[in-house]
Amino acid sequence: MQPKPKPSKGKPKLVSGRSKHGGGGARPQRPKFQRPAVSSASAAPRKVLAQIPVRDTQPIAAAAAAVEEESNDLIYGRHTLLAALESDRALNRIWVVSHLRYDAKFTTLLDQAKRKGTVIDEVDNKRLDFITEQARHQGIAAQVASYDYLDLPDLITQAKAATDSPVIVALDSMTDPHNLGAIIRTAEALGAQGIVIPQRRAVGITSAVAKVAAGALESIAVARVVNLNQALEQLKESGFWIYGLAPNAKESLHKMTLSGPIVLVVGAEGEGLSLLTQRHCDVLVSIPLQGKTASLNASVAGGMALYEIFRQRWIHRVHHV
């Protein structure tokens, strides 16, 4: 196979007008055998990229331990449990207060789960407080096996089967479960086809994530990969354009033509995208801010970017009806 030449410095070429996927504005032109240089990265960081070690250096044993910790995890809350029961998710045990056990919204679903082998325990609120460590359980909690992550190739196939222009969100070393849960909820609500998270130095799908996601996990697939940057290259080969969110990027998100298969990469809290991950993005984009606040919360920035992607697509559909 012919080796790809190194990406050139500076901005990628922009093609004015509308791409074959539709939409307005400008979109960087990606040569057949060459990725465009990241548009908002200066020449200085580019020169030292080769010297930056890969951050995925956590021992495999530690990563395995993190996965083990997520086994037999708890989910709780009425909306979360309703979504889990309606989606037929495997639940080992359910603890529920008596008035919810026979509530019209729950009783049929709980009976169905019981027939499939789930243990149903009627308990009081004090017992649930102890089980959930004083969490806001709303009278119901369940023990589940470890989250069933999807393999990346299967996620790609599933996303492309759902639409010609799928959107996948990739998260770079996000450690806050509330941010992860919020992004999953927003991504599912806006119609994204999947989430990609790294195995190491990042939070997985835990009870806290499921609680914040408020049932969205039952409707959107999550792939967990050993190396995020290798996963981004695999997504490129499958036809996806990789857009990385970076506060200092020169290209504004709303000026890009966000059409076709897209991967939106959101960085970690505080650190943002690593320089190595920036290198694997086709384009870096920013969200223009007007106030004195220099940056946005990771889940807020991800939500705003996702909305812009789907806003452009809604407008395109309306104009082509």
Backbone bond lengths (Angstrom), bond angles and torsions (degrees), N, CA, C in turn:
res aa  C-N    CA-C-N  psi(-1)  N-CA   C-N-CA  omega(-1)  CA-C   N-CA-C  phi
1 M - - - 1.486 - - 1.520 109.08 -
2 Q 1.322 116.97 135.89 1.464 121.47 -178.07 1.515 109.77 -69.67
3 P 1.323 120.12 125.96 1.472 120.88 -179.58 1.518 111.67 -66.23
4 K 1.344 114.21 144.51 1.459 118.52 178.83 1.513 109.78 -77.27
5 P 1.329 117.61 138.25 1.472 119.69 176.30 1.514 110.24 -68.49
6 K 1.309 116.46 156.17 1.453 120.19 178.73 1.524 109.76 -65.64
7 P 1.359 115.67 143.22 1.462 117.72 179.29 1.507 111.60 -63.47
8 S 1.308 115.67 142.04 1.460 120.67 179.72 1.509 110.54 -76.81
9 K 1.327 115.22 157.93 1.465 119.02 179.33 1.523 109.93 -80.64
10 G 1.335 112.76 161.18 1.449 117.46 176.01 1.509 112.40 94.79
11 K 1.311 116.78 -171.23 1.454 122.32 -176.92 1.522 111.13 -76.24
12 P 1.344 115.98 150.05 1.459 118.14 172.59 1.509 109.66 -74.96
13 K 1.313 116.18 157.55 1.449 119.44 177.23 1.525 109.71 -67.61
14 L 1.308 115.70 141.90 1.454 120.81 179.87 1.513 109.83 -109.48
15 V 1.318 114.23 136.75 1.447 119.43 178.71 1.515 108.09 -104.95
16 S 1.299 117.81 117.36 1.457 120.29 -178.79 1.510 109.74 -77.49
17 G 1.327 114.51 160.19 1.458 119.48 177.83 1.505 111.05 90.85
18 R 1.327 117.76 -154.79 1.449 123.64 -171.87 1.513 110.48 -108.44
19 S 1.317 116.31 134.10 1.463 120.28 177.97 1.511 109.53 -78.57
20 K 1.323 116.07 175.75 1.451 119.16 -179.67 1.524 111.71 -67.08
21 H 1.337 115.73 -16.81 1.459 118.70 178.31 1.529 111.59 -86.59
22 G 1.315 117.39 -10.21 1.460 120.63 -178.32 1.501 110.94 96.54
23 G 1.331 116.25 176.32 1.459 121.55 179.84 1.513 110.41 94.80
24 G 1.326 116.61 159.16 1.453 120.17 -177.39 1.501 112.14 -105.33
25 G 1.306 116.73 -173.41 1.448 121.05 176.60 1.508 112.05 83.44
26 A 1.332 115.07 -160.84 1.454 120.92 -175.74 1.509 110.73 -115.70
27 R 1.316 115.48 144.29 1.451 120.62 178.82 1.520 109.14 -134.14
28 P 1.334 117.92 135.14 1.458 119.34 -178.41 1.515 111.28 -64.40
29 Q 1.332 115.65 141.53 1.453 121.13 -179.79 1.522 109.69 -89.72
30 R 1.324 117.72 122.66 1.441 121.18 -178.07 1.519 109.39 -100.65
31 P 1.334 119.00 113.37 1.464 120.98 179.81 1.512 111.52 -61.80
32 K 1.314 115.62 160.24 1.453 120.90 -175.75 1.510 112.00 -61.59
33 F 1.341 117.21 -42.34 1.447 119.78 -176.20 1.520 112.97 -114.01
34 Q 1.345 117.02 15.94 1.460 118.72 -176.26 1.512 109.85 -147.52
35 R 1.312 116.76 129.14 1.459 121.84 175.34 1.525 108.68 -80.22
36 P 1.327 117.46 140.67 1.467 118.13 176.14 1.512 110.36 -68.02
37 A 1.314 115.76 152.18 1.460 119.10 176.37 1.510 109.27 -66.11
38 V 1.335 116.65 148.54 1.453 120.23 177.62 1.509 108.94 -60.61
39 S 1.331 115.65 124.66 1.448 119.84 -166.48 1.512 114.44 -67.78
40 S 1.338 117.56 -29.14 1.459 117.74 -173.54 1.515 113.10 -106.76
41 A 1.309 117.84 1.66 1.466 119.11 179.47 1.517 109.66 -85.24
42 S 1.296 116.56 134.10 1.451 119.94 -179.75 1.514 109.90 -76.17
43 A 1.338 115.43 169.79 1.466 119.35 -178.41 1.523 111.16 -66.75
44 A 1.340 117.68 -32.53 1.461 119.32 -175.87 1.525 113.20 -62.18
45 P 1.361 118.57 -51.16 1.456 117.54 178.59 1.513 112.15 -60.70
46 R 1.337 117.71 -33.60 1.458 120.91 -178.51 1.526 111.28 -61.06
47 K 1.336 117.09 -35.88 1.451 120.33 -175.73 1.530 112.40 -69.05
48 V 1.336 116.47 -25.75 1.459 118.53 -176.69 1.517 112.36 -104.33
49 L 1.310 117.65 4.42 1.459 119.36 -177.76 1.517 112.02 -58.89
50 A 1.321 116.29 -40.51 1.460 119.57 -177.14 1.527 111.77 -65.54
51 Q 1.342 116.72 -20.82 1.457 119.82 -177.25 1.516 112.30 -90.29
52 I 1.326 116.86 -8.27 1.457 120.16 -176.66 1.523 109.01 -84.17
53 P 1.312 119.40 122.18 1.464 120.61 -178.50 1.518 110.78 -71.89
54 V 1.307 116.14 153.92 1.457 121.38 176.11 1.512 108.26 -64.67
55 R 1.331 116.70 134.44 1.454 119.66 -175.78 1.525 112.44 -79.58
56 D 1.344 117.32 -14.63 1.452 120.59 -178.71 1.531 110.01 -77.49
57 T 1.338 116.67 67.06 1.460 121.35 -176.69 1.511 112.51 -112.25
58 Q 1.320 117.52 5.75 1.461 120.20 178.44 1.525 108.85 -65.63
59 P 1.312 119.16 135.66 1.458 121.38 -178.44 1.522 111.48 -57.58
60 I 1.337 114.96 147.68 1.465 120.16 -179.17 1.522 110.07 -60.96
61 A 1.326 116.61 -35.60 1.460 119.75 -179.20 1.520 111.38 -61.46
62 A 1.329 116.83 -39.38 1.465 120.28 178.85 1.508 110.95 -66.28
63 A 1.335 116.86 -39.91 1.451 120.39 177.94 1.522 110.74 -63.92
64 A 1.346 115.96 -40.41 1.465 119.64 178.35 1.521 110.84 -64.19
65 A 1.339 115.58 -37.36 1.462 119.25 178.66 1.513 111.25 -64.66
66 A 1.345 116.23 -37.45 1.461 119.95 178.98 1.520 110.70 -64.32
67 V 1.340 115.63 -39.73 1.462 119.32 177.77 1.515 110.21 -64.82
68 E 1.347 115.88 -40.56 1.458 120.07 -179.18 1.519 111.13 -63.13
69 E 1.347 116.28 -36.43 1.453 120.14 179.74 1.519 111.53 -63.82
70 E 1.338 116.45 -26.53 1.450 119.22 -178.41 1.520 112.23 -84.06
71 S 1.365 117.67 -9.59 1.446 120.89 177.89 1.521 109.20 -69.13
72 N 1.325 115.56 150.19 1.457 121.54 179.50 1.523 111.72 53.08
73 D 1.312 117.21 37.82 1.459 122.95 -178.78 1.524 109.33 -76.83
74 L 1.316 115.00 166.50 1.455 121.03 178.62 1.519 110.72 -105.86
75 I 1.319 115.82 144.02 1.460 121.76 165.82 1.523 106.18 -122.86
76 Y 1.307 116.65 151.19 1.457 119.08 -176.61 1.517 109.90 -154.62
77 G 1.326 115.47 165.35 1.459 120.97 -176.44 1.521 110.94 103.39
78 R 1.310 116.64 142.94 1.470 120.62 -173.81 1.524 112.78 -64.00
79 H 1.324 116.65 -47.49 1.465 118.96 -177.37 1.523 110.47 -64.62
80 T 1.333 116.32 -42.53 1.463 120.70 -179.76 1.527 111.29 -62.72
81 L 1.322 117.29 -44.25 1.462 120.41 -179.58 1.520 112.22 -69.85
82 L 1.327 117.17 -37.89 1.466 119.25 176.44 1.525 110.49 -59.28
83 A 1.335 116.39 -45.24 1.463 120.02 179.66 1.527 111.06 -63.16
84 A 1.336 117.12 -40.97 1.463 120.82 179.81 1.520 111.23 -65.30
85 L 1.335 117.53 -42.12 1.455 121.21 -179.62 1.532 111.41 -68.83
86 E 1.323 116.77 -40.98 1.461 120.66 -178.97 1.527 111.91 -68.25
87 S 1.330 117.14 -29.90 1.462 120.83 -179.97 1.526 111.98 -87.94
88 D 1.330 117.03 2.44 1.459 122.14 178.35 1.521 112.30 64.08
89 R 1.309 117.12 33.51 1.465 120.55 178.03 1.523 110.44 -69.68
90 A 1.322 116.41 141.18 1.462 121.35 -178.64 1.527 110.16 -68.67
91 L 1.340 116.08 120.78 1.453 122.23 179.19 1.528 108.48 -123.43
92 N 1.317 116.89 129.45 1.459 120.38 -179.14 1.525 112.26 -77.32
93 R 1.324 116.05 -40.97 1.469 120.45 -174.45 1.524 109.48 -153.60
94 I 1.310 116.06 143.15 1.465 121.46 178.06 1.524 108.80 -126.71
95 W 1.319 115.74 129.96 1.455 121.54 172.57 1.523 107.65 -107.46
96 V 1.324 117.35 128.40 1.463 120.48 -174.62 1.526 109.63 -145.43
97 V 1.318 116.24 141.29 1.472 120.01 175.57 1.522 108.98 -73.29
98 S 1.309 116.64 155.33 1.467 121.10 -169.58 1.526 113.03 -61.88
99 H 1.335 118.14 -38.26 1.464 118.11 -176.38 1.533 112.08 -70.45
100 L 1.331 117.64 -24.67 1.464 120.08 174.56 1.522 111.50 -82.74
101 R 1.338 116.33 -30.48 1.466 120.17 -179.04 1.517 110.63 -56.48
102 Y 1.313 117.17 -34.70 1.463 120.55 -177.77 1.526 112.67 -112.24
103 D 1.328 115.81 17.63 1.461 120.66 173.24 1.524 109.46 -71.03
104 A 1.322 116.26 144.55 1.473 120.40 -175.63 1.523 112.46 -58.85
105 K 1.340 117.56 -31.90 1.461 120.33 -178.30 1.527 112.21 -73.35
106 F 1.349 116.21 -25.00 1.459 119.39 -171.40 1.524 114.75 -110.22
107 T 1.325 117.81 -33.10 1.463 119.17 -166.90 1.523 113.98 -58.96
108 T 1.324 118.02 -43.50 1.468 120.02 179.92 1.519 111.35 -65.90
109 L 1.332 116.16 -43.74 1.462 120.27 -179.62 1.529 111.04 -65.94
110 L 1.328 116.93 -38.75 1.461 119.88 178.30 1.522 111.23 -66.80
111 D 1.321 117.33 -37.97 1.467 120.74 177.09 1.524 111.07 -64.48
112 Q 1.331 116.59 -39.77 1.461 120.37 177.65 1.530 110.89 -63.83
113 A 1.331 116.18 -42.31 1.463 120.13 178.57 1.531 110.86 -64.37
114 K 1.333 116.68 -38.20 1.464 120.91 179.47 1.518 111.26 -63.58
115 R 1.337 116.83 -39.95 1.460 120.84 179.46 1.541 111.73 -65.67
116 K 1.342 116.28 -22.97 1.461 120.58 179.47 1.525 112.44 -92.35
117 G 1.324 116.49 4.68 1.453 119.61 174.13 1.513 115.93 108.02
118 T 1.316 118.43 -1.33 1.466 120.89 178.02 1.526 109.93 -73.49
119 V 1.311 116.91 133.22 1.462 121.45 177.25 1.523 108.87 -81.50
120 I 1.323 117.20 126.60 1.466 121.94 179.42 1.523 108.40 -108.36
121 D 1.318 117.14 118.63 1.462 122.61 178.81 1.518 110.04 -113.37
122 E 1.337 116.34 123.61 1.459 120.32 172.69 1.526 108.20 -87.20
123 V 1.318 115.00 121.68 1.460 120.66 -176.51 1.523 109.36 -133.55
124 D 1.331 115.69 173.40 1.463 119.18 175.29 1.529 109.41 -98.08
125 N 1.316 115.36 174.20 1.460 120.13 -176.52 1.526 112.58 -64.29
126 K 1.332 117.64 -31.85 1.462 119.90 179.13 1.528 111.03 -63.49
127 R 1.357 115.59 -40.77 1.458 119.13 178.34 1.532 110.62 -64.59
128 L 1.315 116.95 -41.20 1.470 120.79 178.37 1.523 111.10 -66.81
129 D 1.323 117.03 -36.40 1.468 119.92 175.77 1.518 110.60 -59.34
130 F 1.341 116.32 -41.37 1.457 121.17 -179.91 1.532 110.93 -68.60
131 I 1.337 116.86 -44.31 1.465 121.40 -177.00 1.523 111.06 -64.29
132 T 1.327 116.50 -41.59 1.471 121.04 -176.13 1.522 113.12 -94.95
133 E 1.334 116.61 5.93 1.469 121.37 -179.78 1.526 111.25 56.31
134 Q 1.323 114.71 50.27 1.466 123.98 174.43 1.535 113.43 68.20
135 A 1.310 117.68 22.30 1.463 120.28 177.74 1.532 110.04 -74.34
136 R 1.311 116.81 165.99 1.473 121.34 178.46 1.527 108.35 -82.30
137 H 1.317 116.10 81.88 1.459 122.08 -173.24 1.525 114.06 -82.89
138 Q 1.323 118.28 -19.19 1.466 123.75 178.44 1.529 112.47 59.10
139 G 1.328 116.20 26.24 1.460 119.60 173.78 1.518 115.84 92.73
140 I 1.328 118.48 6.28 1.458 119.90 -179.38 1.527 110.58 -155.86
141 A 1.335 114.89 140.68 1.472 121.56 177.24 1.520 108.01 -149.99
142 A 1.325 115.81 160.03 1.464 120.27 -179.44 1.517 110.83 -145.05
143 Q 1.317 115.41 150.00 1.463 122.33 174.57 1.530 107.85 -99.49
144 V 1.308 116.00 127.51 1.459 120.25 -178.55 1.524 109.64 -123.46
145 A 1.320 115.61 157.72 1.456 120.02 173.83 1.521 108.46 -73.30
146 S 1.318 116.65 175.43 1.462 119.88 179.98 1.527 110.00 -59.04
147 Y 1.311 115.44 148.33 1.461 120.83 -176.58 1.531 110.12 -61.02
148 D 1.309 115.37 137.95 1.469 121.36 -177.64 1.529 109.40 -87.78
149 Y 1.336 115.62 88.29 1.461 119.92 179.78 1.526 110.31 -69.88
150 L 1.316 115.01 150.58 1.455 121.45 177.31 1.523 108.95 -94.85
151 D 1.321 117.31 142.03 1.461 120.36 173.89 1.528 108.96 -68.20
152 L 1.336 116.35 147.17 1.465 120.37 -176.49 1.530 112.41 -57.69
153 P 1.337 120.70 -46.66 1.470 119.05 178.33 1.525 112.70 -57.99
154 D 1.336 116.50 -36.88 1.467 119.83 178.49 1.526 110.56 -69.19
155 L 1.334 116.62 -37.55 1.467 119.85 177.54 1.520 110.56 -63.46
156 I 1.332 116.87 -42.99 1.466 120.82 178.52 1.521 110.93 -61.53
157 T 1.315 116.57 -45.69 1.469 120.86 179.54 1.519 110.84 -62.45
158 Q 1.320 116.20 -44.59 1.463 120.97 -179.57 1.521 111.20 -64.39
159 A 1.340 117.04 -41.63 1.468 121.17 -178.99 1.523 110.84 -64.85
160 K 1.330 117.13 -42.79 1.468 120.51 -179.04 1.524 111.83 -70.95
161 A 1.326 116.76 -27.96 1.460 119.95 177.14 1.526 111.01 -71.78
162 A 1.337 116.51 -27.00 1.464 120.62 -177.92 1.520 112.26 -78.09
163 T 1.352 117.35 -34.12 1.459 120.44 -176.29 1.521 110.05 -160.86
164 D 1.323 116.25 157.47 1.462 120.66 176.45 1.529 112.14 -74.35
165 S 1.330 116.43 -19.97 1.472 121.06 -177.98 1.523 110.22 -127.14
166 P 1.337 117.34 68.15 1.469 119.60 -177.90 1.519 112.94 -70.15
167 V 1.312 115.41 155.81 1.461 122.77 176.51 1.521 108.16 -124.96
168 I 1.325 116.23 125.77 1.460 123.04 178.16 1.526 108.21 -122.24
169 V 1.314 116.69 139.82 1.464 122.00 178.35 1.518 108.67 -105.88
170 A 1.326 116.84 125.13 1.468 122.41 176.76 1.528 108.67 -111.10
171 L 1.314 116.83 136.23 1.460 121.68 -175.44 1.517 110.03 -116.20
172 D 1.319 116.39 127.09 1.462 122.83 -175.51 1.529 110.20 -96.28
173 S 1.344 116.87 97.71 1.475 122.87 173.20 1.524 113.15 58.81
174 M 1.307 117.64 42.37 1.462 121.53 177.08 1.524 109.25 -78.38
175 T 1.324 117.04 125.20 1.459 121.36 -174.50 1.527 113.87 -109.92
176 D 1.315 118.15 -11.88 1.466 121.67 -178.00 1.524 109.75 -89.67
177 P 1.332 119.02 115.71 1.470 120.58 -179.16 1.522 113.22 -62.40
178 H 1.329 116.95 -29.01 1.464 119.32 179.73 1.531 110.71 -70.32
179 N 1.328 117.20 -38.69 1.461 119.68 176.06 1.523 111.25 -66.18
180 L 1.331 116.57 -42.67 1.461 119.88 178.53 1.524 110.84 -62.02
181 G 1.326 116.26 -46.64 1.468 119.67 179.39 1.513 112.52 -61.50
182 A 1.345 116.11 -40.01 1.462 120.21 -179.76 1.523 111.45 -66.30
183 I 1.336 117.40 -41.09 1.466 120.37 179.04 1.525 110.60 -66.76
184 I 1.332 117.33 -40.83 1.468 120.28 177.67 1.522 110.32 -60.57
185 R 1.323 116.31 -43.83 1.477 120.14 -179.74 1.526 110.95 -63.09
186 T 1.333 117.16 -44.79 1.463 120.82 -179.99 1.522 111.48 -66.38
187 A 1.338 116.20 -43.36 1.463 120.33 -179.11 1.525 111.00 -60.53
188 E 1.314 117.04 -44.51 1.464 120.37 -179.65 1.521 110.84 -67.34
189 A 1.334 116.29 -41.00 1.464 120.31 -178.26 1.520 112.28 -63.70
190 L 1.337 117.28 -34.07 1.458 121.04 -177.95 1.533 112.92 -89.46
191 G 1.329 116.96 -7.54 1.456 119.08 174.20 1.511 116.14 102.18
192 A 1.348 118.48 17.27 1.466 120.65 176.97 1.527 109.65 -67.43
193 Q 1.324 115.60 158.53 1.465 120.21 -174.12 1.525 114.11 -99.04
194 G 1.339 119.05 -9.98 1.452 118.05 179.90 1.515 113.50 176.89
195 I 1.336 114.34 169.00 1.461 123.60 -179.91 1.525 107.86 -126.81
196 V 1.324 116.67 141.28 1.462 121.67 174.81 1.522 108.35 -123.09
197 I 1.340 116.46 127.06 1.461 121.03 178.37 1.527 109.02 -130.55
198 P 1.336 117.79 149.97 1.470 120.38 177.19 1.519 111.45 -81.02
199 Q 1.332 116.31 156.04 1.459 120.78 179.70 1.516 111.97 -75.03
200 R 1.322 117.38 -32.66 1.454 120.52 -170.71 1.520 111.62 -107.71
201 R 1.309 114.22 147.11 1.473 121.73 178.23 1.519 112.17 52.24
202 A 1.300 116.48 39.95 1.458 121.56 178.99 1.518 108.38 -155.73
203 V 1.316 115.91 150.35 1.457 120.28 178.80 1.528 109.59 -75.12
204 G 1.322 115.83 144.28 1.458 121.34 174.56 1.518 110.21 -99.11
205 I 1.321 116.19 -164.90 1.464 120.66 179.75 1.524 108.42 -82.97
206 T 1.310 116.30 106.25 1.463 123.00 -179.86 1.525 109.15 -117.56
207 S 1.339 115.42 179.12 1.465 119.50 179.66 1.522 111.29 -62.43
208 A 1.341 116.54 -37.09 1.465 119.56 179.12 1.530 110.83 -64.68
209 V 1.334 116.32 -40.90 1.467 120.68 177.45 1.527 110.21 -63.48
210 A 1.335 116.22 -46.65 1.465 120.50 -179.19 1.522 111.47 -61.65
211 K 1.320 116.27 -37.26 1.474 120.08 -179.67 1.520 110.82 -64.49
212 V 1.342 116.74 -47.00 1.462 120.54 -179.52 1.533 110.69 -67.95
213 A 1.324 116.79 -35.76 1.465 120.40 -180.00 1.517 111.86 -67.42
214 A 1.330 117.35 -19.99 1.462 122.75 173.15 1.525 113.49 52.91
215 G 1.329 116.66 48.44 1.450 120.27 175.89 1.514 115.44 93.59
216 A 1.333 118.22 -10.94 1.468 121.05 -177.07 1.521 112.09 -64.89
217 L 1.340 117.61 -26.71 1.463 120.58 -178.60 1.519 112.68 -64.50
218 E 1.310 117.18 -20.25 1.454 119.79 178.83 1.525 111.88 -78.87
219 S 1.343 117.23 -8.02 1.467 120.21 -175.24 1.522 113.81 -124.51
220 I 1.324 117.58 1.03 1.462 119.58 179.89 1.523 108.87 -137.58
221 A 1.319 116.69 139.96 1.465 121.53 -176.68 1.526 110.70 -86.50
222 V 1.325 115.40 145.97 1.464 121.92 176.95 1.522 108.39 -124.33
223 A 1.331 116.48 126.70 1.465 122.01 175.01 1.523 108.40 -106.20
224 R 1.329 115.99 137.78 1.463 120.96 177.52 1.522 108.14 -115.28
225 V 1.324 116.53 123.61 1.466 120.96 -171.45 1.523 110.54 -117.14
226 V 1.318 116.27 152.51 1.467 121.46 179.61 1.524 110.75 -70.05
227 N 1.329 116.75 -41.60 1.463 121.55 -177.91 1.525 109.09 -132.87
228 L 1.321 116.47 114.56 1.458 120.50 -175.72 1.522 111.84 -63.73
229 N 1.325 117.33 -40.89 1.465 119.91 -176.44 1.529 112.02 -67.07
230 Q 1.316 117.28 -36.44 1.455 120.12 174.09 1.523 110.45 -65.84
231 A 1.328 115.72 -36.20 1.462 120.08 177.49 1.529 111.08 -64.41
232 L 1.337 116.93 -38.80 1.463 120.16 178.19 1.522 110.77 -63.97
233 E 1.326 117.27 -39.20 1.459 120.12 177.09 1.529 111.35 -64.87
234 Q 1.318 115.96 -37.61 1.467 120.10 177.55 1.524 110.75 -65.66
235 L 1.320 116.33 -37.74 1.460 120.35 177.50 1.530 110.97 -67.88
236 K 1.331 117.32 -37.66 1.468 120.73 175.37 1.523 110.39 -59.23
237 E 1.325 115.93 -46.17 1.459 120.18 -179.24 1.528 111.80 -63.27
238 S 1.321 116.20 -22.54 1.464 120.74 178.96 1.530 111.96 -90.37
239 G 1.332 116.70 5.09 1.459 120.11 174.59 1.507 116.22 100.06
240 F 1.326 118.39 6.71 1.466 121.15 -179.73 1.520 110.54 -87.51
241 W 1.344 115.37 144.24 1.461 122.09 170.27 1.523 107.55 -94.64
242 I 1.324 116.36 136.19 1.460 121.74 -174.46 1.526 109.53 -104.56
243 Y 1.320 116.32 114.97 1.465 122.23 178.16 1.533 108.69 -110.64
244 G 1.334 116.68 120.03 1.452 120.91 178.97 1.521 111.41 -102.30
245 L 1.332 116.73 133.73 1.466 121.50 177.69 1.529 109.29 -83.39
246 A 1.318 116.62 121.87 1.464 121.57 178.90 1.527 108.29 -141.39
247 P 1.333 118.60 125.02 1.470 121.38 -175.22 1.526 114.01 -55.72
248 N 1.330 117.85 -32.94 1.461 120.83 -175.44 1.525 113.69 -98.62
249 A 1.314 116.71 9.79 1.469 119.59 179.46 1.525 110.57 -65.06
250 K 1.325 116.96 141.73 1.466 121.32 -177.68 1.522 112.32 -78.67
251 E 1.330 116.88 -26.93 1.460 119.93 179.97 1.524 110.06 -82.62
252 S 1.326 117.25 124.01 1.458 121.20 178.27 1.523 110.11 -81.39
253 L 1.311 115.88 138.54 1.456 121.42 -176.25 1.526 111.81 -56.89
254 H 1.334 116.91 -43.92 1.467 119.76 -173.64 1.532 112.71 -72.55
255 K 1.340 117.55 -10.39 1.460 120.20 178.29 1.530 112.31 -92.84
256 M 1.329 117.11 -5.57 1.451 121.07 -179.54 1.527 110.74 -88.36
257 T 1.319 116.41 152.92 1.467 121.53 172.84 1.518 107.07 -90.28
258 L 1.305 115.67 102.54 1.466 121.43 -172.81 1.522 110.08 -96.07
259 S 1.322 115.47 68.59 1.453 121.08 -177.69 1.518 109.84 -121.12
260 G 1.324 115.65 169.94 1.445 120.54 -179.46 1.522 111.86 73.65
261 P 1.326 118.29 -174.26 1.473 121.81 178.32 1.525 110.63 -65.65
262 I 1.324 117.04 127.55 1.463 122.16 -174.16 1.522 110.85 -131.47
263 V 1.332 114.94 140.78 1.460 121.48 166.79 1.524 107.32 -115.78
264 L 1.321 116.64 122.99 1.460 122.28 176.15 1.526 107.77 -99.87
265 V 1.336 116.80 120.67 1.470 121.17 -177.91 1.527 108.56 -103.71
266 V 1.322 115.64 123.03 1.467 122.30 -179.19 1.522 107.94 -113.26
267 G 1.333 116.48 133.90 1.456 121.04 -175.28 1.515 113.86 -83.95
268 A 1.320 114.89 176.82 1.454 122.63 -179.69 1.524 110.93 -72.49
269 E 1.324 115.34 162.19 1.453 121.22 178.70 1.525 109.49 -64.67
270 G 1.313 116.62 126.61 1.455 120.77 177.46 1.517 113.01 83.75
271 E 1.331 118.91 -52.58 1.456 121.81 -175.78 1.521 113.21 -81.28
272 G 1.322 117.25 -28.62 1.461 119.96 -175.79 1.522 110.98 71.66
273 L 1.323 116.04 -157.63 1.460 120.71 179.28 1.519 110.43 -74.23
274 S 1.316 116.78 134.97 1.462 119.52 173.96 1.521 108.83 -67.30
275 L 1.330 116.50 156.30 1.461 119.99 179.14 1.526 111.48 -61.60
276 L 1.332 115.99 -33.45 1.459 118.99 179.09 1.523 110.88 -66.59
277 T 1.326 116.95 -40.82 1.460 120.22 177.87 1.524 110.88 -68.53
278 Q 1.326 117.16 -36.88 1.467 119.85 175.97 1.526 110.89 -57.24
279 R 1.314 115.54 -38.27 1.462 119.98 -178.35 1.530 111.32 -64.04
280 H 1.309 117.27 -28.55 1.461 121.39 -178.01 1.528 112.67 -90.71
281 C 1.324 117.00 2.00 1.466 120.83 174.82 1.528 109.18 -89.25
282 D 1.320 116.91 147.99 1.458 120.50 173.92 1.523 110.96 -72.98
283 V 1.320 115.80 -41.61 1.468 121.47 -177.95 1.518 108.79 -144.48
284 L 1.330 116.98 140.92 1.451 121.95 170.59 1.518 108.75 -100.26
285 V 1.322 116.00 135.02 1.462 120.71 -178.02 1.522 109.43 -130.45
286 S 1.312 115.28 154.50 1.463 121.04 179.54 1.516 110.17 -125.29
287 I 1.322 114.75 161.83 1.466 121.78 173.71 1.521 106.99 -103.93
288 P 1.332 118.46 113.13 1.474 120.04 -177.44 1.533 111.28 -61.67
289 L 1.330 116.65 133.15 1.457 122.29 178.93 1.525 109.47 -116.31
290 Q 1.321 116.40 147.76 1.460 121.54 -177.43 1.522 112.71 -109.21
291 G 1.330 117.64 -23.24 1.451 120.61 -176.75 1.517 113.36 -86.26
292 K 1.324 115.74 -168.37 1.463 121.48 -178.93 1.527 112.05 -84.24
293 T 1.333 117.26 -16.52 1.465 120.61 178.72 1.520 109.23 -68.00
294 A 1.331 116.15 128.33 1.466 120.49 -171.59 1.518 113.46 -80.61
295 S 1.330 117.55 -25.44 1.459 119.19 -175.86 1.516 110.18 -151.61
296 L 1.339 115.44 170.12 1.453 122.21 -178.36 1.516 110.38 -112.44
297 N 1.321 115.92 156.46 1.448 121.22 170.25 1.527 109.65 -57.27
298 A 1.338 116.88 144.91 1.469 120.97 -174.45 1.519 112.11 -57.41
299 S 1.331 118.12 -44.59 1.459 119.95 -178.10 1.527 111.74 -70.96
300 V 1.327 116.78 -32.83 1.464 120.26 177.23 1.530 110.25 -67.62
301 A 1.329 116.39 -46.66 1.466 120.47 178.72 1.522 110.72 -61.33
302 G 1.330 116.67 -43.32 1.456 120.00 178.27 1.513 111.90 -62.06
303 G 1.329 117.02 -40.88 1.461 121.01 178.88 1.521 112.45 -64.80
304 M 1.338 116.76 -41.62 1.460 120.57 179.36 1.530 110.80 -65.27
305 A 1.330 115.99 -40.68 1.467 119.69 179.57 1.524 110.98 -66.10
306 L 1.323 116.57 -42.30 1.464 120.16 178.08 1.527 110.80 -61.99
307 Y 1.326 116.46 -40.49 1.463 119.07 179.63 1.523 110.66 -63.66
308 E 1.326 117.67 -39.47 1.468 120.40 179.47 1.529 110.56 -64.29
309 I 1.316 116.92 -39.73 1.465 119.86 177.87 1.524 110.80 -59.49
310 F 1.317 116.41 -50.10 1.458 119.67 -176.66 1.522 112.07 -76.34
311 R 1.335 118.38 -26.17 1.469 120.18 174.85 1.521 109.89 -62.54
312 Q 1.341 116.33 -45.94 1.462 119.05 178.42 1.520 111.34 -61.13
313 R 1.300 117.91 -37.77 1.460 120.84 -178.56 1.520 112.14 -72.31
314 W 1.327 116.45 -36.09 1.465 119.58 175.73 1.535 110.10 -62.85
315 I 1.330 116.02 -45.83 1.468 120.04 179.61 1.525 110.20 -61.09
316 H 1.327 116.46 -42.54 1.478 119.88 179.71 1.527 110.88 -61.73
317 R 1.337 117.58 -42.04 1.468 120.17 179.53 1.519 111.34 -65.36
318 V 1.337 116.04 -41.42 1.467 119.96 -179.20 1.535 110.57 -62.32
319 H 1.316 116.30 -41.24 1.476 120.45 -177.65 1.521 112.94 -75.75
320 H 1.332 117.77 -11.26 1.460 120.54 -178.00 1.521 112.99 -118.25
321 V 1.339 115.21 16.02 1.461 119.69 175.10 1.531 110.29 -74.40
